[in-house]
Amino acid sequence: MRRGLARTAAMAACMLQAGTLAAQQAAAPGQVQVRDDQFRPYREYTTGRVRAGAYPNLLAVELSGRIDRKSGALTTLISVEFAYLSDHKRTYESARDSRAQPLRFTRLASHGRCPPGARCAFTEVFTVDIPDAELRQAPAAGYQLKVFARKGGDALVTIPKAQIMGLLARIDADRGARAKSN
């Protein structure tokens, strides 16, 4: 029993440390990073990872915009890394906006196993596509979406308006500059 409690405490400490590192690695407020890898079919703009939530549910989110190199189409999405302590995996599988409309959900990774009756650390990583028109119309409080889990633990995620506007302003400025140079 003591080993189980010690292991759970160690996992929780690792989760907290990982959340702190994620917050430290985030871009400065208002700063947008550009990832221009010629081997990807898009140019990516990101706000960097921002930690949200608190123990025992840590959440790291990253708002991104991807411009297709051929068509010029913009796809906006949020990447979510959710770390939590539980006696079972929640299995996040869908997302909806504040009007209950479904959003495209893509599961990327899931880690953690737990013997029956024990509390263990789990992580789940996924992306949710958000139409840029909806982001542009976000209220002052920010854009909200809810992610749903098969086994409970639904979560409300809020993207601050300043973060949204910073990303979209940088994308719009770069698009305008590229249009002028062509």
Protein Blocks (a to p, Z undefined) as FASTA:
>chain_A
ZZmmmmmmmmmmmmmmmmmmmmmmpccehiacddddfkbcbdcddebjadedjdfbdcdd
dddddddfklopacdddddddddddfbdfkiabdcdfkopacddddfbdcddddehiacd
ddddddddddfklmmmpcfkopcdddddfkghiacddddfklmmmmmmmmmmmmmmmmmm
ZZ
